[in-house]
Amino acid sequence: MSDNRFKIVFDGALLPGVESTTAKLNLAELFKSDVEAIEKLFTGRPVALKRDLSRPDAETYLTALKNAGVDARIEPEQPVAFSLAETHETDSGSFSRPAASPYAPPRSAVGDDLPEYATLKVFTIHGRIGRLRYLAWTLVLTLALLVAGGIISTVSFAVATASPTAGTILGVLLGLALFVALVWVSVQIGVQRLHDLGWSGWLYFLNLVPLVNSVFPILLLVLPGNAGANQYGAPPPRNSTAVKVLATLWLAFIPVMLAIVVTLGMNGYLNQLEANMDSSYESSSITSDEDADQAATVEEDEAQSADEAGEPVDSPEQ
């Protein structure tokens, strides 16, 4: 082999500020491989990503790897511990597109291994949560809404006793702020659940589509998330006992709420039906009375006419 041949060597190091998860996902896309095979490259041992290259070709491959966040290097051809072919059976030595990856912004941690589980963050649209945690967080949000709504109502009534106008304005402003906060947190929780499924967070706006919004929330509760890492990060931590208890309470609370809604709806329907029947009865009674009055009036008129017809008429000759 000639002296002007080179290889690309990688030993698991990343560029400063690049997160391990981001680099691995970029490499998986670059090599058209899966994350599990890419993780075998991060053992700290030197890996020949590409061999028998000219200097210009080696520079091209090195640029593509650096754009992916990988701190690889060019070395003259020499034996290394093992090659990429040992970890991936397909022909991953050739890049499908050595283009730059501008959508992988530098983040944090240099050379860290991919974490087994992601760190939970509530007030953000980044990260992933599973089905049970989605239920538990929704229950906590609902309870917080009820408590905040009770406090706002109490404060508004207290202010309204002194000034009804001020109490109304205060209640409207606080209620609007509570509504905005509820929507914002709900969107964040829903987006994280979508990320766990590997879906884009923009799909959350399907809740605004009629008919679809009656099925879409059920999918979020039923469909399982991705078992491993996806483009939105590592999987969420295992469910704690508190999460399981809260999720169970919420699942038990949903049928109760449905039963209450159905009961109230039936009571309202029965009350409306009874009111309609009473109204119809009163209308029929009034009509009957009016008909009776009219009949009596007609009879009186007929009797009077008969009396007038029976009176003798004086003859002018008499």
PEZIMO-V193945 format. One record per residue. RES is the residue in three letters. SS is DSSP state (~ for helix, > for strand, _ for the rest). PHI is phi in whole degrees, 0 to 359 (none if undefined). NEAR is the number of other C-alpha atoms within 12 Angstrom. Layout:
[[RES & SS & PHI & NEAR] [RES & SS & PHI & NEAR]]
This chain:
[[MET & _ & none & 12] [SER & _ & 287 & 11] [ASP & _ & 284 & 14] [ASN & _ & 266 & 19] [ARG & _ & 258 & 21] [PHE & > & 227 & 29] [LYS & > & 222 & 36] [ILE & > & 261 & 40] [VAL & > & 246 & 38] [PHE & > & 224 & 39] [ASP & _ & 237 & 28] [GLY & _ & 98 & 32] [ALA & _ & 279 & 32] [LEU & > & 243 & 36] [LEU & _ & 289 & 28] [PRO & _ & 302 & 20] [GLY & _ & 84 & 22] [VAL & _ & 263 & 29] [GLU & _ & 282 & 30] [SER & ~ & 300 & 40] [THR & ~ & 299 & 43] [THR & ~ & 297 & 40] [ALA & ~ & 297 & 46] [LYS & ~ & 293 & 42] [LEU & ~ & 294 & 34] [ASN & ~ & 295 & 38] [LEU & ~ & 295 & 44] [ALA & ~ & 298 & 30] [GLU & ~ & 289 & 29] [LEU & ~ & 293 & 32] [PHE & _ & 269 & 32] [LYS & _ & 54 & 22] [SER & _ & 235 & 27] [ASP & _ & 257 & 25] [VAL & ~ & 294 & 31] [GLU & ~ & 298 & 20] [ALA & ~ & 291 & 25] [ILE & ~ & 292 & 37] [GLU & ~ & 298 & 30] [LYS & _ & 290 & 29] [LEU & _ & 279 & 38] [PHE & _ & 259 & 31] [THR & _ & 261 & 21] [GLY & _ & 91 & 19] [ARG & _ & 270 & 18] [PRO & _ & 292 & 28] [VAL & > & 235 & 35] [ALA & > & 273 & 35] [LEU & > & 286 & 42] [LYS & > & 207 & 37] [ARG & > & 238 & 33] [ASP & > & 55 & 27] [LEU & > & 248 & 29] [SER & _ & 283 & 23] [ARG & ~ & 299 & 22] [PRO & ~ & 298 & 16] [ASP & ~ & 296 & 23] [ALA & ~ & 297 & 32] [GLU & ~ & 296 & 22] [THR & ~ & 297 & 25] [TYR & ~ & 295 & 38] [LEU & ~ & 294 & 32] [THR & ~ & 297 & 25] [ALA & ~ & 297 & 32] [LEU & ~ & 292 & 39] [LYS & ~ & 292 & 33] [ASN & ~ & 295 & 29] [ALA & _ & 278 & 36] [GLY & _ & 95 & 40] [VAL & > & 262 & 43] [ASP & _ & 265 & 31] [ALA & _ & 268 & 34] [ARG & > & 212 & 31] [ILE & > & 260 & 35] [GLU & > & 226 & 29] [PRO & > & 296 & 24] [GLU & _ & 300 & 23] [GLN & _ & 198 & 23] [PRO & _ & 296 & 16] [VAL & _ & 234 & 21] [ALA & _ & 299 & 19] [PHE & > & 199 & 24] [SER & > & 248 & 28] [LEU & ~ & 296 & 34] [ALA & ~ & 298 & 23] [GLU & ~ & 287 & 19] [THR & _ & 257 & 25] [HIS & _ & 218 & 25] [GLU & _ & 283 & 15] [THR & _ & 280 & 16] [ASP & _ & 280 & 18] [SER & _ & 271 & 28] [GLY & _ & 284 & 30] [SER & _ & 248 & 25] [PHE & _ & 280 & 27] [SER & _ & 288 & 17] [ARG & _ & 207 & 19] [PRO & _ & 280 & 25] [ALA & _ & 278 & 20] [ALA & _ & 287 & 23] [SER & _ & 243 & 24] [PRO & _ & 286 & 13] [TYR & _ & 266 & 16] [ALA & _ & 245 & 26] [PRO & _ & 291 & 21] [PRO & _ & 294 & 25] [ARG & _ & 234 & 20] [SER & _ & 213 & 18] [ALA & _ & 63 & 21] [VAL & _ & 253 & 23] [GLY & _ & 73 & 31] [ASP & _ & 285 & 26] [ASP & _ & 286 & 26] [LEU & _ & 296 & 31] [PRO & _ & 293 & 22] [GLU & _ & 293 & 19] [TYR & _ & 228 & 22] [ALA & _ & 278 & 25] [THR & _ & 275 & 18] [LEU & _ & 284 & 25] [LYS & _ & 221 & 19] [VAL & _ & 281 & 27] [PHE & _ & 271 & 20] [THR & _ & 198 & 21] [ILE & _ & 264 & 27] [HIS & _ & 261 & 28] [GLY & _ & 106 & 35] [ARG & _ & 220 & 44] [ILE & _ & 222 & 46] [GLY & _ & 273 & 40] [ARG & ~ & 294 & 38] [LEU & ~ & 294 & 34] [ARG & ~ & 293 & 38] [TYR & ~ & 297 & 44] [LEU & ~ & 295 & 36] [ALA & ~ & 297 & 31] [TRP & ~ & 295 & 36] [THR & ~ & 294 & 36] [LEU & ~ & 296 & 29] [VAL & ~ & 299 & 26] [LEU & ~ & 296 & 30] [THR & ~ & 295 & 25] [LEU & ~ & 296 & 19] [ALA & ~ & 297 & 19] [LEU & ~ & 295 & 25] [LEU & ~ & 296 & 18] [VAL & ~ & 295 & 15] [ALA & ~ & 297 & 23] [GLY & ~ & 296 & 24] [GLY & ~ & 296 & 18] [ILE & ~ & 296 & 18] [ILE & ~ & 298 & 28] [SER & ~ & 297 & 24] [THR & ~ & 297 & 19] [VAL & ~ & 296 & 23] [SER & ~ & 296 & 26] [PHE & ~ & 295 & 22] [ALA & ~ & 296 & 18] [VAL & ~ & 289 & 19] [ALA & ~ & 293 & 19] [THR & ~ & 295 & 14] [ALA & ~ & 270 & 13] [SER & _ & 212 & 14] [PRO & ~ & 302 & 15] [THR & ~ & 295 & 15] [ALA & ~ & 297 & 18] [GLY & ~ & 295 & 23] [THR & ~ & 294 & 23] [ILE & ~ & 297 & 19] [LEU & ~ & 297 & 23] [GLY & ~ & 296 & 28] [VAL & ~ & 294 & 20] [LEU & ~ & 295 & 17] [LEU & ~ & 293 & 23] [GLY & ~ & 295 & 25] [LEU & ~ & 295 & 17] [ALA & ~ & 297 & 18] [LEU & ~ & 296 & 26] [PHE & ~ & 296 & 23] [VAL & ~ & 298 & 15] [ALA & ~ & 297 & 20] [LEU & ~ & 298 & 25] [VAL & ~ & 296 & 21] [TRP & ~ & 296 & 20] [VAL & ~ & 292 & 27] [SER & ~ & 298 & 31] [VAL & ~ & 296 & 29] [GLN & ~ & 298 & 30] [ILE & ~ & 294 & 38] [GLY & ~ & 295 & 43] [VAL & ~ & 294 & 36] [GLN & ~ & 296 & 41] [ARG & ~ & 293 & 45] [LEU & ~ & 297 & 40] [HIS & ~ & 298 & 36] [ASP & ~ & 295 & 40] [LEU & _ & 277 & 35] [GLY & _ & 83 & 30] [TRP & _ & 258 & 22] [SER & _ & 288 & 23] [GLY & ~ & 294 & 26] [TRP & ~ & 295 & 19] [LEU & ~ & 294 & 25] [TYR & ~ & 299 & 29] [PHE & ~ & 289 & 20] [LEU & ~ & 296 & 23] [ASN & ~ & 294 & 24] [LEU & ~ & 269 & 15] [VAL & _ & 271 & 14] [PRO & _ & 302 & 11] [LEU & _ & 71 & 11] [VAL & ~ & 296 & 16] [ASN & ~ & 290 & 17] [SER & ~ & 269 & 14] [VAL & _ & 252 & 16] [PHE & ~ & 300 & 22] [PRO & ~ & 300 & 28] [ILE & ~ & 293 & 16] [LEU & ~ & 297 & 22] [LEU & ~ & 296 & 34] [LEU & ~ & 275 & 27] [VAL & ~ & 260 & 18] [LEU & _ & 290 & 20] [PRO & _ & 282 & 24] [GLY & _ & 278 & 30] [ASN & _ & 293 & 24] [ALA & _ & 292 & 20] [GLY & _ & 253 & 26] [ALA & _ & 289 & 33] [ASN & > & 231 & 33] [GLN & _ & 292 & 31] [TYR & _ & 256 & 30] [GLY & > & 119 & 35] [ALA & _ & 289 & 36] [PRO & _ & 293 & 33] [PRO & _ & 290 & 35] [PRO & _ & 297 & 25] [ARG & _ & 296 & 21] [ASN & _ & 289 & 23] [SER & _ & 280 & 15] [THR & ~ & 296 & 13] [ALA & ~ & 298 & 18] [VAL & ~ & 297 & 25] [LYS & ~ & 295 & 22] [VAL & ~ & 294 & 20] [LEU & ~ & 296 & 27] [ALA & ~ & 296 & 27] [THR & ~ & 296 & 23] [LEU & ~ & 299 & 22] [TRP & ~ & 293 & 28] [LEU & ~ & 296 & 22] [ALA & ~ & 284 & 16] [PHE & ~ & 284 & 20] [ILE & ~ & 298 & 18] [PRO & ~ & 298 & 14] [VAL & ~ & 298 & 14] [MET & ~ & 296 & 14] [LEU & ~ & 297 & 14] [ALA & ~ & 296 & 14] [ILE & ~ & 296 & 14] [VAL & ~ & 297 & 14] [VAL & ~ & 296 & 14] [THR & ~ & 297 & 14] [LEU & ~ & 298 & 14] [GLY & ~ & 295 & 14] [MET & ~ & 294 & 14] [ASN & ~ & 298 & 14] [GLY & ~ & 296 & 14] [TYR & ~ & 295 & 14] [LEU & ~ & 295 & 14] [ASN & ~ & 296 & 14] [GLN & ~ & 294 & 14] [LEU & ~ & 296 & 14] [GLU & ~ & 294 & 14] [ALA & ~ & 297 & 14] [ASN & ~ & 295 & 14] [MET & ~ & 295 & 14] [ASP & ~ & 298 & 14] [SER & ~ & 295 & 14] [SER & ~ & 295 & 14] [TYR & ~ & 294 & 14] [GLU & ~ & 296 & 14] [SER & ~ & 296 & 14] [SER & ~ & 294 & 14] [SER & ~ & 295 & 14] [ILE & ~ & 297 & 14] [THR & ~ & 296 & 14] [SER & ~ & 297 & 14] [ASP & ~ & 297 & 14] [GLU & ~ & 296 & 14] [ASP & ~ & 295 & 14] [ALA & ~ & 296 & 14] [ASP & ~ & 297 & 14] [GLN & ~ & 297 & 14] [ALA & ~ & 296 & 14] [ALA & ~ & 297 & 14] [THR & ~ & 296 & 14] [VAL & ~ & 295 & 14] [GLU & ~ & 296 & 14] [GLU & ~ & 298 & 14] [ASP & ~ & 296 & 14] [GLU & ~ & 294 & 14] [ALA & ~ & 297 & 14] [GLN & ~ & 296 & 14] [SER & ~ & 295 & 13] [ALA & ~ & 296 & 12] [ASP & ~ & 298 & 12] [GLU & ~ & 295 & 12] [ALA & ~ & 289 & 11] [GLY & ~ & 275 & 10] [GLU & _ & 288 & 10] [PRO & _ & 291 & 8] [VAL & _ & 254 & 10] [ASP & _ & 294 & 7] [SER & _ & 280 & 6] [PRO & _ & 293 & 5] [GLU & _ & 289 & 5] [GLN & _ & 291 & 5]]
